[in-house]
Amino acid sequence: MVLILFVSFFLLSGCTSVERDNPDDREGVNYKGSSSVPGSHFNPSITYGSLHDSRDGNTYKTVVIGNQTWMAENLSYNASGSVCYSNNASNCDTYGRLYNWNTAMDACPSGWHLPSEAEWDVLVKYLDPDWVSHVNNIAGTKLKATSDWSGYGNGQDTYGFSALPGGHSDSDGVFDFVGYLGYWWSASDSNVSNAYCRSMFYNDEYVLRNFKDKSFLYSVRCLRD
C-alpha cells in the first residue's frame, strides 16, 4: 500500500498541470509534519557572501549563480501578516517566514527584490541549459539542500542555493507540506487574484511553475537589484 501511494504521488509530480500539488492529491500521506532539527544545510564548498538586513538585524548568506546574486536562505523578516510554519518560531529559524503575495512584493530589504518569472527562468536555464519547458528540467536537484528533505528528497546543492521544503499555509491558516515541498513567490501575477510561484517537491528533480491564489503564504528568496 505504501509503495502504491508513493508511485501515485510520483506520477502526480511529473504532470504539467500547475495544480498538481493540490492537497487533495495526497490521500494517505501525512504532510503536516514539523521541522527537523536543522544541521548546517549549506554547501561547505561554496564561498558565500552575506546580506545584513538593517530593519531587524538578520544576516543572510548570499550566493552568485551565473550573473545573478540570490539569498541562499529564505527571508525571515517579520512583515505584517507573515507567519512561521505552524506558528512555531523554531520553524522560522529553519525555513524562514511565509508571506502572502502582496506582502512578499515589499518584503525584501533595500537593494534586493522579489524575483520575476523571467528572473526565475534565467536561474533555471543556467542550471539546465537544455531546459525547454516548466517541467522538464533538472534544476531542482541542483538547488535543493543536501539535508532536511523527507525521504530521498535531498538534492545536490551544486551552487549553494540550499532550497529547503518550508511548506505553505492557506488563507484559513491551514499549514501543509513542510519537509516535503517548497514554494517561492515570484513578482509576476497572472490576474487580479493569482500570482506565479516556483515549487520543488521531495520526490522529483524539477523546479515547477505554478499560479496560486495571492492569499496563500509561501517562502521568499530575494534577488539583488
C-alpha positions in Angstrom: 0.0 0.0 0.0 2.8 2.4 0.9 4.5 1.6 -2.4 1.3 2.3 -4.3 0.9 5.7 -2.6 4.5 6.6 -3.3 4.2 5.7 -7.0 0.9 7.6 -7.3 2.4 10.7 -5.8 5.5 10.4 -8.1 3.3 10.3 -11.1 1.4 13.4 -10.0 4.8 15.1 -9.6 5.6 14.7 -13.3 2.4 16.1 -14.8 2.4 19.5 -16.4 -0.7 20.9 -14.6 0.1 23.9 -12.4 -2.4 22.4 -9.9 -0.7 19.1 -9.5 0.3 19.9 -5.9 -3.3 20.2 -4.8 -3.6 19.0 -1.1 -6.5 16.7 -2.1 -4.0 14.6 -4.1 -2.1 13.4 -1.1 -4.6 10.8 0.3 -3.0 8.5 2.8 0.2 10.5 3.2 0.9 12.8 6.1 2.4 16.1 5.0 1.6 18.0 8.1 5.0 17.3 9.6 7.2 19.5 11.7 10.6 20.9 11.1 13.6 18.6 11.5 16.4 19.6 13.8 18.5 21.6 11.3 22.1 21.0 10.9 24.3 23.1 8.6 22.5 22.6 5.3 24.8 25.0 3.4 27.3 23.7 0.9 30.8 23.8 2.5 32.5 24.1 -0.9 30.7 27.3 -1.8 32.1 30.8 -0.9 29.1 32.7 0.3 28.6 36.4 0.6 26.4 38.0 3.2 23.5 40.4 3.4 22.8 42.3 6.6 19.2 43.4 6.9 19.2 46.7 8.9 15.5 46.5 9.6 15.8 43.7 12.1 19.5 42.8 12.3 19.2 39.5 10.5 22.2 38.4 8.4 21.7 36.0 5.4 24.1 34.1 3.3 24.1 35.1 -0.4 25.4 33.2 -3.4 26.3 34.1 -7.0 24.8 31.8 -9.6 25.6 32.9 -13.2 25.0 36.6 -13.4 22.5 36.7 -10.5 23.1 37.1 -6.8 20.5 35.3 -4.7 19.8 35.0 -1.0 21.0 31.5 0.0 18.3 31.4 2.7 14.6 32.1 2.9 13.7 35.5 4.0 12.7 35.8 7.7 11.7 39.4 8.0 8.7 39.7 10.3 6.5 41.7 8.0 2.9 42.3 9.0 0.8 39.2 8.0 3.8 36.9 7.7 4.0 33.7 9.8 6.2 30.9 10.9 5.1 27.4 9.8 2.5 26.1 12.3 3.1 29.4 14.2 6.2 27.8 15.7 9.2 30.2 15.9 11.7 27.4 15.6 10.3 26.8 12.0 11.3 30.3 11.1 14.8 29.5 12.3 14.9 26.7 9.7 12.7 27.7 6.9 12.2 31.5 7.2 8.8 33.1 7.3 5.8 32.5 5.0 4.2 35.5 3.1 1.2 36.2 1.1 1.9 37.7 -2.4 1.1 41.3 -1.6 3.3 41.2 1.5 6.1 39.4 -0.4 6.2 42.1 -3.0 7.6 44.6 -0.5 9.3 42.3 2.0 12.9 42.2 0.6 15.5 44.6 2.0 16.7 47.7 0.2 18.8 46.8 -2.8 17.0 43.5 -3.2 13.7 42.5 -4.7 11.2 39.6 -5.2 12.3 37.9 -8.5 10.1 38.0 -11.5 9.1 35.0 -13.5 11.7 36.0 -16.1 14.4 36.1 -13.4 13.4 32.6 -12.2 13.7 31.4 -15.8 17.2 32.8 -16.0 18.2 30.7 -13.0 16.6 27.5 -14.2 18.1 28.0 -17.7 21.6 28.5 -16.2 21.3 25.3 -14.2 19.8 23.3 -17.1 20.9 24.7 -20.5 18.7 22.2 -22.3 15.6 23.3 -20.5 12.7 24.0 -22.8 9.6 23.8 -20.6 8.5 24.4 -17.0 8.5 20.7 -16.2 11.4 19.0 -18.0 14.4 20.4 -16.1 16.8 19.1 -13.5 17.3 22.4 -11.7 15.5 21.2 -8.6 18.2 18.6 -7.9 20.9 21.3 -8.2 19.0 23.8 -6.0 17.8 21.6 -3.1 19.8 21.4 0.1 21.6 18.2 0.9 19.7 17.7 4.1 16.2 18.3 5.7 14.1 17.0 2.8 12.0 14.0 3.6 12.5 10.5 2.1 15.1 10.5 -0.6 14.4 14.1 -1.4 17.7 15.8 -0.6 19.4 17.5 -3.5 23.0 18.2 -4.6 23.0 21.9 -3.7 25.5 22.3 -6.6 25.6 26.1 -6.5 24.8 26.8 -2.8 21.1 27.9 -3.2 20.2 25.4 -0.4 16.5 25.3 -1.1 14.5 23.9 1.9 11.0 22.4 2.0 9.2 25.1 4.0 5.7 24.1 3.1 2.9 26.7 3.0 -0.3 28.0 4.6 -3.6 28.8 3.0 -5.7 31.8 3.8 -7.6 29.8 6.5 -4.3 29.2 8.4 -4.0 25.6 7.5 -0.3 24.5 7.2 0.9 21.7 5.0 3.9 20.1 3.3 6.8 21.1 5.5 9.7 18.7 4.9 8.2 17.6 1.5 7.6 20.7 -0.6 8.9 24.2 -1.0 7.1 27.2 -2.6 8.6 30.5 -3.5 6.7 33.6 -4.8 7.6 35.4 -8.0 6.8 39.1 -8.6 4.7 38.2 -11.6 0.9 37.9 -11.3 -1.4 36.1 -13.7 -4.6 38.1 -12.9 -6.0 40.1 -10.0 -6.4 37.0 -7.8 -3.4 34.8 -8.7 0.3 35.1 -9.0 3.1 32.8 -10.2 5.4 30.9 -7.8 8.0 28.2 -8.2 7.9 24.9 -6.3 10.1 21.9 -5.6 9.0 18.5 -4.5 10.8 16.0 -2.4 10.3 13.2 -4.9 11.4 14.8 -8.2 14.1 16.9 -9.7 12.1 19.8 -11.2 11.6 23.4 -10.5 8.0 23.9 -11.4 6.0 27.0 -12.2 2.6 27.3 -10.6 0.0 30.0 -10.2 -1.7 30.3 -6.9 -4.1 32.5 -5.0 -2.3 35.6 -3.7 -3.7 34.9 -0.2 -1.6 31.8 0.1 1.6 32.0 2.3 4.8 30.9 0.7 8.5 31.4 1.1 10.5 34.3 -0.3 14.0 34.3 -1.8 15.3 37.8 -2.6 17.4 38.7 -5.7 19.9 41.5 -5.7 18.9 44.5 -7.8 
